[in-house]
Structures are given as C-alpha cells and as structure tokens.
Amino acid sequence: MTFRILCLDGGGIRGVMPALILQQMEQKLGSPLKDHFDLIAGTSTGSMLAVGIALGKSAEELLNLYLEKGLQIFPYQKLFSLKRLPLIFKYGLSAPKFSSEGLMAVLQEQFGEQKFPDITPSRDSLKVIIPSYDTIARDPVIFKSWNHHRWYANIPLWEICLCSASAPTYFPAHRIEQDGKVYSLIDGGVCANNPVSCAVAEAIKLLRQSTDKSVGEIVEGIKVISIGTGDPASPIPWEQVRGWGLIQWGLRIADIFMDAPPDIHRYVAEQIIGGTENDSKPRYMRLQLPLKEPLLKMDDARQPNLQAILKRTDDYINQIEVQQKLEKLLLNW
C-alpha cells in the first residue's frame, strides 16, 4: 500500500515557487493534484496552497492568487510607509510591518466559510495538516483535517491559514477564543516551516491504526514530495556574528527561523523515509531553489520581484537533472 505525501514550506510571496512547480507537476500527472495525494502538509504560505489543492483548486488558480492578490497582502515595502501609521498608532514603533486585514480578506475570498469537515468528510478522504504556534501555551498547534472532535473543527479554513501565516515581525498574532479558552497563534514557521517530519509522523500513526503492518513495512510504502520556497542561506561570517546582540539578532531572526528549521525537518524525514531521489525507485524528493544572493524578498509583491521569482523558478525546474528526478519519482507515483 502506497501513502503519498505533499509538503509545502512557508515563505510569503515566494509561494509563487511551489505554485509554479505544482503547475508543472499537475500537467505531468494529467489530472487535479488532489487526486494524487493522501496527505498534504502546508505551513504559512504553504497552508494556503495545501487547503486550495484539497478543495480542488488547480495549480494555475493558486499561482494566479499570488500574482493577482500579492499586493493586497503585502501592500508596501518601507517600514515608514504612511499606510503603516494605523499600526504604529495601535502598537507603537515596534508594530508588525503589515496589518493582517489584506491577508484575511484574500483568504476569506478564496475559502469562504468552509471548514475541515468539507475536506475530510470520511476516514479515507484526502487529509491536510497545518502547523501553527500558540504563544500562550508555548506549544505548537498542528491543525488536522480529520480530527473533527478537536476545538478547531468549526474554525473556518481561512482562519486556520491566517493562524499559520501570521509571521512574527510581518503580521500580528491571531487571537482565537474557543470553548472558553484563548489561543494566541503565530506562523507555523517558528516550529515547522518545512512540515515534512510532521507529515511523515502523522502518516505512520494513521497507517498503524488502519493496518497490521510493521513500522518498517509502513515506512517503505510512504512517498514524499517536499517543495521549498528557496534557500536564502547567505553566509553570516563569524567575525560579523560574534558581536551581535539583541538588535542585530532581532533584525535577522525571521530570516534565520525561515532557514534553519526546514533543514532539521528535512533531515529527520530523510532518515526515516530513505529512498531519496538518487535511488532507482525514489520515495522522497526535495525541490528547493538555491538563492545565494539577497534577492526575491518574501514580502515584495511588486511585479519586478514576482517576475524574478517566476524566472528563477522556471530556470530551476527546467534543469535536465531536476526534470529527470521528478519524472523518475512520478513514474512510480
């Protein structure tokens, strides 16, 4: 029995990258993406893609969402923009860069009032998981589409995605009060910007509950495609970083939490799954663009940045090596 997983990283407007890759995958598969996966995991911008796919949206629709609605989510670039004044008056000079109003409006327009039971009406349906983080309990919150008895079962999907995408320094934390308890939820990227190890763990648990196979047999049946939003890991020399204090680390912390956790989760998943793209019959593939220069900002939705992201992604996925690895994986999908 094969259990197929799709994992989608966070990364703001750079969600254009996985959206474009998914569009090509959908063309190769010849039918909607939701028909080819048993579980989809998405963090932050990846949560929007995950929910969109699960609800039957095409990869082209999701790509156009970024291209057409990006400036509604990220309406300016400078911290001292006049458009930011209401946030400064409300929260002070240390206010988040953006209001969540634009992001909220886009999510509501895309997903309406649909909830998790609309994705998973039966036990055998496509499943979705979305990481977030509760600053009150100081614990990760992993939203699961098949746990209809949990406190978030009646939370709209747009709001669950908002929780997962409320990146520190970029957007305010999102407050939810449910059953007399208050949750303060921020971007799932602080704990699982690449949600692949969460997805693999949930897959093993689900399969152990539904089959009598050993863990080893279960793992051999799991296949994973994990798609990133670009690796911006430009070196920070020791001579520079050794003297950093609160201000310097504070200015770079969002960049670092977007960079370090994905590699840890990738490592864990690769050790459990094995069967990487170098094998004759691969069961795991990581698609991630190398970004060695400080370009392609995650909050710049202006056309020059979007076109640069599209070009870099197109160059990457059209490399012969990448095409061959992807086709080899999908051939046995």
Kinemage of the C-alpha trace (Angstrom):
@kinemage 1
@onewidth
@group {chain A} dominant
@subgroup {mainchain}
@vectorlist {calphas} color= white
{ca met a 1} P 0.000 0.000 0.000
{ca thr a 2} L 1.381 3.413 -1.015
{ca phe a 3} L 0.732 6.528 1.058
{ca arg a 4} L 1.569 9.712 -0.879
{ca ile a 5} L 2.509 12.966 0.869
{ca leu a 6} L 2.928 16.510 -0.436
{ca cys a 7} L 4.690 19.046 1.805
{ca leu a 8} L 4.777 22.793 1.185
{ca asp a 9} L 7.071 25.232 3.006
{ca gly a 10} L 6.319 28.715 4.232
{ca gly a 11} L 7.889 31.734 2.582
{ca gly a 12} L 5.466 34.587 1.963
{ca ile a 13} L 5.133 35.761 -1.636
{ca arg a 14} L 7.754 33.196 -2.601
{ca gly a 15} L 4.857 30.748 -2.502
{ca val a 16} L 4.958 31.530 -6.228
{ca met a 17} L 7.822 28.998 -6.409
{ca pro a 18} L 5.920 25.909 -5.226
{ca ala a 19} L 2.813 27.096 -7.079
{ca leu a 20} L 4.711 27.130 -10.380
{ca ile a 21} L 6.324 23.756 -9.642
{ca leu a 22} L 2.915 22.322 -8.757
{ca gln a 23} L 1.532 23.618 -12.037
{ca gln a 24} L 4.134 21.618 -13.938
{ca met a 25} L 3.520 18.552 -11.772
{ca glu a 26} L -0.205 18.770 -12.431
{ca gln a 27} L 0.457 18.887 -16.169
{ca lys a 28} L 2.675 15.792 -15.961
{ca leu a 29} L 0.122 13.895 -13.861
{ca gly a 30} L -2.727 14.884 -16.175
{ca ser a 31} L -5.384 15.376 -13.504
{ca pro a 32} L -6.038 17.504 -10.375
{ca leu a 33} L -3.345 17.333 -7.720
{ca lys a 34} L -5.822 16.352 -5.006
{ca asp a 35} L -6.303 13.006 -6.776
{ca his a 36} L -2.621 12.091 -6.354
{ca phe a 37} L -2.011 12.568 -2.631
{ca asp a 38} L -3.267 11.030 0.598
{ca leu a 39} L -1.959 13.803 2.865
{ca ile a 40} L -0.924 17.398 2.205
{ca ala a 41} L 1.007 19.430 4.779
{ca gly a 42} L 1.473 23.170 4.427
{ca thr a 43} L 2.954 25.875 6.632
{ca ser a 44} L 2.226 29.611 6.352
{ca thr a 45} L 2.010 30.397 2.621
{ca gly a 46} L 2.121 26.611 2.135
{ca ser a 47} L -1.084 26.285 4.138
{ca met a 48} L -2.877 28.384 1.507
{ca leu a 49} L -1.620 26.051 -1.214
{ca ala a 50} L -2.457 22.917 0.789
{ca val a 51} L -6.033 23.988 1.506
{ca gly a 52} L -6.519 25.237 -2.042
{ca ile a 53} L -5.412 21.908 -3.525
{ca ala a 54} L -7.555 19.933 -1.083
{ca leu a 55} L -10.603 21.989 -2.095
{ca gly a 56} L -9.992 21.176 -5.757
{ca lys a 57} L -8.332 24.363 -6.972
{ca ser a 58} L -5.888 23.970 -9.832
{ca ala a 59} L -2.220 24.902 -9.503
{ca glu a 60} L -2.803 27.637 -12.090
{ca glu a 61} L -5.545 29.170 -9.938
{ca leu a 62} L -3.233 29.167 -6.924
{ca leu a 63} L -0.369 30.686 -8.894
{ca asn a 64} L -2.670 33.462 -10.093
{ca leu a 65} L -3.712 34.074 -6.489
{ca tyr a 66} L -0.152 35.213 -5.682
{ca leu a 67} L 0.286 37.161 -8.898
{ca glu a 68} L -3.048 38.993 -8.630
{ca lys a 69} L -3.554 39.355 -4.868
{ca gly a 70} L 0.014 39.687 -3.602
{ca leu a 71} L -0.111 43.465 -3.231
{ca gln a 72} L -3.292 43.171 -1.202
{ca ile a 73} L -1.365 41.056 1.322
{ca phe a 74} L 1.950 42.967 1.151
{ca pro a 75} L 0.858 46.500 0.137
{ca tyr a 76} L 4.149 48.379 0.702
{ca gln a 77} L 7.866 47.874 1.304
{ca lys a 78} L 9.112 50.561 3.669
{ca leu a 79} L 8.589 50.351 7.417
{ca phe a 80} L 7.874 54.083 7.473
{ca ser a 81} L 5.145 53.970 4.857
{ca leu a 82} L 2.169 56.204 5.577
{ca lys a 83} L -0.026 53.120 5.129
{ca arg a 84} L 1.604 51.690 8.259
{ca leu a 85} L 0.641 54.610 10.511
{ca pro a 86} L -2.549 52.951 11.877
{ca leu a 87} L -0.427 50.003 13.071
{ca ile a 88} L 2.104 52.316 14.708
{ca phe a 89} L -0.652 54.243 16.494
{ca lys a 90} L -2.135 50.945 17.674
{ca tyr a 91} L 1.000 49.017 18.680
{ca gly a 92} L 3.832 51.578 18.795
{ca leu a 93} L 7.034 51.789 16.755
{ca ser a 94} L 7.684 48.079 17.223
{ca ala a 95} L 4.421 47.212 15.438
{ca pro a 96} L 4.341 44.420 12.840
{ca lys a 97} L 5.183 45.546 9.330
{ca phe a 98} L 1.720 44.771 7.948
{ca ser a 99} L -1.871 44.598 9.088
{ca ser a 100} L -3.476 41.183 8.670
{ca glu a 101} L -6.529 42.761 7.004
{ca gly a 102} L -5.327 42.234 3.436
{ca leu a 103} L -4.279 38.634 4.064
{ca met a 104} L -7.553 37.948 5.869
{ca ala a 105} L -9.627 39.360 3.011
{ca val a 106} L -7.782 37.253 0.415
{ca leu a 107} L -8.200 34.069 2.459
{ca gln a 108} L -11.885 34.724 3.062
{ca glu a 109} L -12.430 35.344 -0.641
{ca gln a 110} L -10.664 32.095 -1.553
{ca phe a 111} L -12.075 29.705 1.051
{ca gly a 112} L -15.302 31.298 2.267
{ca glu a 113} L -16.681 29.653 5.398
{ca gln a 114} L -15.604 26.110 4.518
{ca lys a 115} L -14.174 24.061 7.374
{ca phe a 116} L -12.066 20.937 7.767
{ca pro a 117} L -15.072 18.565 7.532
{ca asp a 118} L -15.582 19.927 3.996
{ca ile a 119} L -12.148 18.481 3.123
{ca thr a 120} L -12.377 15.212 5.052
{ca pro a 121} L -15.988 14.005 5.178
{ca ser a 122} L -14.866 10.364 5.541
{ca arg a 123} L -11.949 8.465 7.045
{ca asp a 124} L -10.480 7.656 3.634
{ca ser a 125} L -10.528 11.221 2.257
{ca leu a 126} L -7.516 13.360 1.452
{ca lys a 127} L -6.054 14.691 4.701
{ca val a 128} L -4.463 18.073 5.454
{ca ile a 129} L -2.236 19.233 8.309
{ca ile a 130} L -1.273 22.842 9.035
{ca pro a 131} L 1.238 23.870 11.743
{ca ser a 132} L 0.907 26.991 13.853
{ca tyr a 133} L 2.233 28.032 17.282
{ca asp a 134} L 0.371 29.165 20.398
{ca thr a 135} L 2.281 31.864 22.302
{ca ile a 136} L 0.144 31.370 25.425
{ca ala a 137} L 0.634 27.631 25.868
{ca arg a 138} L 4.084 27.943 24.248
{ca asp a 139} L 3.337 24.846 22.190
{ca pro a 140} L 2.942 24.005 18.513
{ca val a 141} L -0.633 23.593 17.287
{ca ile a 142} L -0.955 21.077 14.459
{ca phe a 143} L -4.326 21.528 12.782
{ca lys a 144} L -5.521 18.184 11.373
{ca ser a 145} L -8.417 17.936 8.954
{ca trp a 146} L -9.578 14.527 10.179
{ca asn a 147} L -9.870 15.353 13.900
{ca his a 148} L -13.464 16.588 13.765
{ca his a 149} L -13.834 16.458 17.546
{ca arg a 150} L -10.992 18.892 18.218
{ca trp a 151} L -11.559 22.501 19.333
{ca tyr a 152} L -10.751 23.862 15.878
{ca ala a 153} L -13.202 21.653 13.921
{ca asn a 154} L -15.587 24.579 13.432
{ca ile a 155} L -12.924 27.203 12.729
{ca pro a 156} L -13.119 28.353 9.072
{ca leu a 157} L -10.245 27.269 6.861
{ca trp a 158} L -9.375 30.870 6.074
{ca glu a 159} L -8.784 31.482 9.769
{ca ile a 160} L -6.658 28.365 10.206
{ca cys a 161} L -4.487 29.529 7.304
{ca leu a 162} L -4.296 33.003 8.881
{ca cys a 163} L -3.025 31.425 12.106
{ca ser a 164} L -0.321 29.542 10.223
{ca ala a 165} L 0.705 32.598 8.175
{ca ser a 166} L 0.876 35.239 10.940
{ca ala a 167} L 4.646 35.578 10.736
{ca pro a 168} L 6.345 37.431 13.610
{ca thr a 169} L 7.523 40.927 12.614
{ca tyr a 170} L 5.337 40.772 9.476
{ca phe a 171} L 1.789 40.261 10.823
{ca pro a 172} L 0.083 40.476 14.242
{ca ala a 173} L -0.572 37.297 16.186
{ca his a 174} L -4.097 35.994 15.628
{ca arg a 175} L -6.392 35.551 18.624
{ca ile a 176} L -8.989 32.768 18.799
{ca glu a 177} L -11.337 32.159 21.716
{ca gln a 178} L -12.940 28.729 21.608
{ca asp a 179} L -14.780 26.800 24.335
{ca gly a 180} L -13.717 29.354 26.935
{ca lys a 181} L -10.008 29.093 26.079
{ca val a 182} L -7.909 31.757 24.382
{ca tyr a 183} L -5.248 30.947 21.787
{ca ser a 184} L -2.618 33.391 20.514
{ca leu a 185} L -1.463 31.916 17.238
{ca ile a 186} L 1.528 32.797 15.077
{ca asp a 187} L 3.256 31.465 11.983
{ca gly a 188} L 3.908 27.728 11.961
{ca gly a 189} L 7.324 28.547 10.542
{ca val a 190} L 8.671 29.156 14.049
{ca cys a 191} L 8.438 25.416 14.656
{ca ala a 192} L 7.951 23.696 11.276
{ca asn a 193} L 8.467 25.944 8.275
{ca asn a 194} L 9.062 22.709 6.382
{ca pro a 195} L 6.302 20.443 7.756
{ca val a 196} L 7.679 17.217 6.279
{ca ser a 197} L 8.598 15.464 9.533
{ca cys a 198} L 5.147 16.302 10.947
{ca ala a 199} L 3.549 14.801 7.843
{ca val a 200} L 5.641 11.630 7.957
{ca ala a 201} L 4.913 11.129 11.667
{ca glu a 202} L 1.174 11.548 11.107
{ca ala a 203} L 1.258 9.161 8.136
{ca ile a 204} L 2.942 6.452 10.200
{ca lys a 205} L 0.425 6.930 13.009
{ca leu a 206} L -2.563 6.794 10.634
{ca leu a 207} L -1.292 3.670 8.884
{ca arg a 208} L -0.525 1.882 12.154
{ca gln a 209} L -4.144 2.464 13.178
{ca ser a 210} L -5.563 1.143 9.901
{ca thr a 211} L -3.231 -1.755 9.038
{ca asp a 212} L -1.482 -4.625 10.800
{ca lys a 213} L 1.833 -3.922 9.098
{ca ser a 214} L 5.066 -3.292 10.969
{ca val a 215} L 6.520 0.211 11.105
{ca gly a 216} L 9.223 -0.857 8.672
{ca glu a 217} L 6.654 -2.074 6.149
{ca ile a 218} L 4.628 1.118 6.612
{ca val a 219} L 7.651 3.362 6.025
{ca glu a 220} L 8.513 1.511 2.815
{ca gly a 221} L 5.085 2.412 1.445
{ca ile a 222} L 5.382 6.169 2.105
{ca lys a 223} L 6.322 8.519 -0.734
{ca val a 224} L 7.039 12.220 -0.247
{ca ile a 225} L 7.376 15.290 -2.440
{ca ser a 226} L 8.582 18.282 -0.415
{ca ile a 227} L 8.705 21.728 -2.052
{ca gly a 228} L 10.506 24.730 -0.609
{ca thr a 229} L 10.335 28.462 -1.275
{ca gly a 230} L 14.032 29.000 -1.907
{ca asp a 231} L 17.096 28.665 0.294
{ca pro a 232} L 18.309 32.186 1.171
{ca ala a 233} L 21.180 30.926 3.308
{ca ser a 234} L 23.829 33.510 2.520
{ca pro a 235} L 26.781 33.121 4.907
{ca ile a 236} L 26.984 35.199 8.080
{ca pro a 237} L 30.733 35.341 8.891
{ca trp a 238} L 31.917 34.625 12.445
{ca glu a 239} L 33.707 37.967 12.511
{ca gln a 240} L 30.310 39.617 11.975
{ca val a 241} L 28.048 37.475 14.094
{ca arg a 242} L 30.293 37.092 17.167
{ca gly a 243} L 29.454 40.592 18.356
{ca trp a 244} L 25.750 40.540 17.643
{ca gly a 245} L 23.341 41.383 20.428
{ca leu a 246} L 19.601 41.807 20.798
{ca ile a 247} L 19.158 44.351 17.996
{ca gln a 248} L 21.219 42.554 15.342
{ca trp a 249} L 19.733 39.126 16.073
{ca gly a 250} L 16.297 40.677 16.281
{ca leu a 251} L 16.644 42.110 12.784
{ca arg a 252} L 17.693 38.741 11.344
{ca ile a 253} L 15.649 36.307 13.441
{ca ala a 254} L 12.782 35.986 10.943
{ca asp a 255} L 15.271 35.121 8.186
{ca ile a 256} L 17.003 32.573 10.413
{ca phe a 257} L 13.841 30.807 11.589
{ca met a 258} L 12.808 30.530 7.941
{ca asp a 259} L 16.159 28.902 7.150
{ca ala a 260} L 17.229 26.591 9.981
{ca pro a 261} L 14.087 24.574 10.946
{ca pro a 262} L 13.352 23.378 7.375
{ca asp a 263} L 16.738 21.680 7.202
{ca ile a 264} L 16.172 19.907 10.534
{ca his a 265} L 12.760 18.628 9.435
{ca arg a 266} L 14.219 17.552 6.076
{ca tyr a 267} L 16.979 15.644 7.868
{ca val a 268} L 14.507 13.832 10.137
{ca ala a 269} L 12.254 12.864 7.227
{ca glu a 270} L 15.145 11.652 5.098
{ca gln a 271} L 16.468 9.472 7.915
{ca ile a 272} L 13.044 7.881 8.445
{ca ile a 273} L 11.957 7.507 4.827
{ca gly a 274} L 15.188 6.794 2.981
{ca gly a 275} L 14.646 6.108 -0.710
{ca thr a 276} L 15.908 9.536 -1.817
{ca glu a 277} L 15.908 10.812 -5.384
{ca asn a 278} L 19.304 9.183 -6.050
{ca asp a 279} L 17.807 5.697 -5.714
{ca ser a 280} L 16.490 3.730 -8.689
{ca lys a 281} L 12.972 3.851 -7.224
{ca pro a 282} L 12.910 7.076 -5.165
{ca arg a 283} L 10.331 7.582 -2.417
{ca tyr a 284} L 11.417 11.040 -1.283
{ca met a 285} L 12.205 14.196 -3.214
{ca arg a 286} L 13.013 17.700 -2.035
{ca leu a 287} L 12.577 20.522 -4.562
{ca gln a 288} L 14.330 23.659 -3.336
{ca leu a 289} L 15.864 26.567 -5.259
{ca pro a 290} L 19.282 27.794 -4.109
{ca leu a 291} L 19.200 31.563 -3.523
{ca lys a 292} L 22.699 32.730 -2.764
{ca glu a 293} L 22.034 36.427 -3.243
{ca pro a 294} L 19.700 38.660 -1.167
{ca leu a 295} L 17.020 38.812 -3.870
{ca leu a 296} L 13.452 37.605 -4.194
{ca lys a 297} L 12.128 39.047 -0.942
{ca met a 298} L 9.318 37.164 0.779
{ca asp a 299} L 7.217 40.330 1.287
{ca asp a 300} L 7.777 42.114 -2.035
{ca ala a 301} L 4.717 41.516 -4.238
{ca arg a 302} L 5.634 44.118 -6.843
{ca gln a 303} L 5.856 42.935 -10.432
{ca pro a 304} L 9.686 43.061 -10.795
{ca asn a 305} L 10.132 40.745 -7.796
{ca leu a 306} L 7.317 38.430 -8.909
{ca gln a 307} L 8.774 38.172 -12.409
{ca ala a 308} L 12.223 37.472 -10.964
{ca ile a 309} L 10.770 34.680 -8.796
{ca leu a 310} L 8.975 33.190 -11.804
{ca lys a 311} L 12.139 33.289 -13.922
{ca arg a 312} L 14.356 31.729 -11.262
{ca thr a 313} L 11.791 29.008 -10.598
{ca asp a 314} L 11.330 28.309 -14.286
{ca asp a 315} L 15.107 28.060 -14.751
{ca tyr a 316} L 15.312 25.653 -11.828
{ca ile a 317} L 12.515 23.270 -12.805
{ca asn a 318} L 13.684 23.140 -16.414
{ca gln a 319} L 17.130 21.903 -15.473
{ca ile a 320} L 17.598 18.475 -17.036
{ca glu a 321} L 18.667 16.948 -13.718
{ca val a 322} L 15.587 18.245 -11.881
{ca gln a 323} L 13.268 17.134 -14.685
{ca gln a 324} L 14.761 13.645 -14.718
{ca lys a 325} L 14.464 13.246 -10.942
{ca leu a 326} L 10.881 14.477 -10.916
{ca glu a 327} L 9.837 12.257 -13.800
{ca lys a 328} L 11.500 9.243 -12.191
{ca leu a 329} L 9.570 9.824 -8.974
{ca leu a 330} L 6.232 10.489 -10.683
{ca leu a 331} L 6.687 7.441 -12.947
{ca asn a 332} L 6.210 5.176 -9.929
{ca trp a 333} L 3.844 7.504 -8.102
